[in-house]
């Protein structure tokens, strides 16, 4: 979670999904201050949650994608990745092999193949709990839902609803 102050109890303002970039401007103790590279949202994140940035090859398109220990659905699940998470890996049979584990191909799409229906993307999060600042299957807020659904369709969108409603506040195709 991106927070308004360097404290676990500080208000969440947004959420970085697995594989999204964060530009660190300062580190003090356990906290990094900087901004999300996809929308320039500023805040604090726990420094131990950050890792090296790698170019994503795939994006999670399922509400949640199990991360398996081996390329086999019967292997132990190591965790899950949320809708919109970015991973870097290579196809291995029916899976994408990443340094963290294996994700089934039916749960991801190539990073350069955006979806075409943001409503269908948003519907994948039906039943997800409301979470202030949330942008994933574990919880989502209204503007996070809009940003995530449009982003998976290759449409750049600001984080906050007041900016999203502006005629020039969003709606630009990424890469063009």
C-alpha positions as CSV (number, residue, x, y, z in Angstrom):
1,X,0.0,0.0,0.0
2,X,1.1,3.5,-0.8
3,X,0.6,5.6,2.4
4,X,0.3,9.3,3.3
5,X,3.0,9.1,6.0
6,X,5.8,6.6,6.8
7,X,3.8,4.5,9.2
8,X,1.8,1.3,8.8
9,X,-1.2,3.0,10.5
10,X,-1.1,6.0,8.1
11,X,-4.0,6.3,5.6
12,X,-3.6,4.3,2.4
13,X,-3.7,6.5,-0.7
14,X,-3.2,3.9,-3.4
15,X,-1.7,0.5,-4.0
16,X,1.2,-0.7,-6.0
17,X,0.5,-4.0,-7.7
18,X,3.2,-6.6,-8.1
19,X,5.6,-5.6,-10.9
20,X,4.6,-1.9,-11.0
21,X,7.4,0.6,-10.9
22,X,8.1,2.9,-8.0
23,X,10.6,5.7,-8.3
24,X,12.4,6.1,-4.9
25,X,13.3,9.6,-4.0
26,X,14.3,9.1,-0.4
27,X,14.7,6.2,2.1
28,X,14.4,6.8,5.8
29,X,14.4,3.7,8.1
30,X,12.0,1.2,6.8
31,X,10.2,3.6,4.4
32,X,10.8,4.7,0.9
33,X,9.2,8.0,-0.3
34,X,8.6,8.4,-4.0
35,X,6.0,8.0,-6.7
36,X,4.3,5.3,-8.8
37,X,5.8,5.4,-12.3
38,X,2.5,4.6,-14.0
39,X,0.5,7.5,-12.6
40,X,3.0,9.6,-10.6
41,X,1.1,9.2,-7.4
42,X,3.3,10.2,-4.5
43,X,3.6,8.5,-1.1
44,X,5.4,6.1,1.2
45,X,5.9,2.4,0.8
46,X,7.7,-0.1,3.0
47,X,11.2,-0.3,1.6
48,X,11.3,-4.1,2.1
49,X,8.4,-4.5,-0.4
50,X,10.4,-3.1,-3.2
51,X,12.7,-5.0,-5.5
52,X,14.6,-4.6,-8.7
53,X,12.5,-3.4,-11.6
54,X,12.3,-5.8,-14.6
55,X,10.6,-5.4,-17.9
56,X,7.2,-7.2,-17.7
57,X,6.4,-9.8,-20.3
58,X,2.9,-10.6,-19.1
59,X,0.0,-9.1,-17.1
60,X,-2.4,-10.9,-14.9
61,X,-5.9,-10.9,-16.4
62,X,-7.7,-13.1,-13.9
63,X,-9.1,-11.7,-10.7
64,X,-6.4,-13.7,-8.9
65,X,-3.7,-15.9,-10.4
66,X,-2.2,-18.7,-8.3
67,X,1.6,-18.7,-8.2
68,X,2.7,-22.3,-8.3
69,X,6.0,-23.7,-7.2
70,X,6.3,-25.8,-10.4
71,X,4.6,-25.7,-13.8
72,X,1.9,-28.0,-12.6
73,X,-1.5,-27.1,-11.1
74,X,-1.1,-29.9,-8.5
75,X,2.1,-28.3,-7.2
76,X,2.0,-26.2,-4.0
77,X,0.7,-22.6,-4.5
78,X,3.2,-20.1,-3.2
79,X,0.6,-17.2,-3.2
80,X,-1.5,-15.3,-5.6
81,X,-1.1,-12.4,-7.9
82,X,-3.9,-9.8,-8.3
83,X,-5.5,-8.6,-11.5
84,X,-3.2,-6.2,-13.1
85,X,0.0,-7.6,-11.6
86,X,3.0,-7.5,-14.0
87,X,5.4,-10.4,-14.3
88,X,8.5,-11.2,-16.2
89,X,9.0,-14.7,-17.4
90,X,9.1,-17.2,-20.2
91,X,6.5,-19.6,-21.4
92,X,7.0,-23.2,-20.2
93,X,4.3,-25.5,-21.5
94,X,1.0,-24.1,-20.1
95,X,2.7,-21.7,-17.7
96,X,4.9,-18.6,-17.5
97,X,8.0,-19.4,-15.5
98,X,9.1,-16.4,-13.3
99,X,11.8,-16.1,-10.6
100,X,8.9,-16.2,-8.0
101,X,7.1,-19.2,-9.4
102,X,4.8,-20.3,-12.2
103,X,1.6,-18.8,-13.4
104,X,-0.9,-20.6,-15.7
105,X,-1.2,-19.0,-19.2
106,X,-5.0,-18.8,-18.9
107,X,-4.5,-16.2,-16.1
108,X,-2.2,-13.8,-18.0
109,X,-1.9,-12.0,-21.3
110,X,1.2,-10.7,-23.1
111,X,2.0,-7.2,-21.9
112,X,1.7,-5.8,-25.4
113,X,-1.8,-7.3,-26.0
114,X,-4.2,-5.0,-24.1
115,X,-7.8,-6.0,-23.5
116,X,-10.5,-4.2,-25.4
117,X,-13.4,-4.0,-22.9
118,X,-12.9,-2.1,-19.6
119,X,-16.3,-3.1,-18.4
120,X,-15.5,-6.8,-18.7
121,X,-12.3,-6.1,-16.8
122,X,-14.1,-4.3,-14.0
123,X,-16.7,-7.1,-13.8
124,X,-13.9,-9.5,-12.8
125,X,-13.7,-7.6,-9.5
126,X,-17.4,-8.0,-8.7
127,X,-17.6,-9.0,-5.1
128,X,-14.2,-7.6,-4.2
129,X,-14.4,-5.7,-0.9
130,X,-14.2,-2.0,-0.8
131,X,-10.7,-0.9,0.3
132,X,-9.7,2.8,0.4
133,X,-6.7,3.1,-1.9
134,X,-7.1,-0.4,-3.2
135,X,-6.5,-1.4,-6.8
136,X,-6.6,-5.2,-6.6
137,X,-8.6,-8.3,-5.9
138,X,-7.9,-8.0,-2.2
139,X,-9.9,-4.8,-2.2
140,X,-10.5,-1.9,-4.5
141,X,-11.9,1.7,-4.3
142,X,-14.0,3.4,-7.0
143,X,-11.2,5.3,-8.7
144,X,-8.8,2.4,-8.4
145,X,-11.3,0.2,-10.2
146,X,-11.7,2.7,-13.1
147,X,-7.9,3.1,-13.3
148,X,-7.2,-0.6,-13.3
149,X,-9.9,-1.5,-15.8
150,X,-8.9,1.2,-18.3
151,X,-5.2,0.5,-17.7
152,X,-5.6,-3.2,-18.7
153,X,-7.1,-1.9,-21.9
154,X,-4.1,0.3,-22.6
155,X,-5.8,3.5,-21.6
156,X,-3.9,5.8,-19.3
157,X,-6.0,7.1,-16.5
158,X,-5.3,9.3,-13.4
159,X,-5.7,7.8,-9.9
160,X,-8.3,10.1,-8.4
161,X,-12.0,10.3,-9.5
162,X,-12.0,14.1,-9.6
163,X,-9.2,13.9,-12.2
164,X,-10.8,11.0,-14.0
165,X,-14.0,13.1,-14.7
166,X,-12.1,15.9,-16.3
167,X,-12.4,15.8,-20.2
168,X,-8.6,16.1,-20.5
169,X,-7.8,14.1,-17.3
170,X,-7.4,10.7,-18.9
171,X,-8.4,8.5,-21.8
172,X,-5.1,8.7,-23.6
173,X,-4.0,5.4,-25.2
174,X,-0.8,4.3,-23.8
175,X,2.1,4.5,-26.2
176,X,0.4,6.9,-28.5
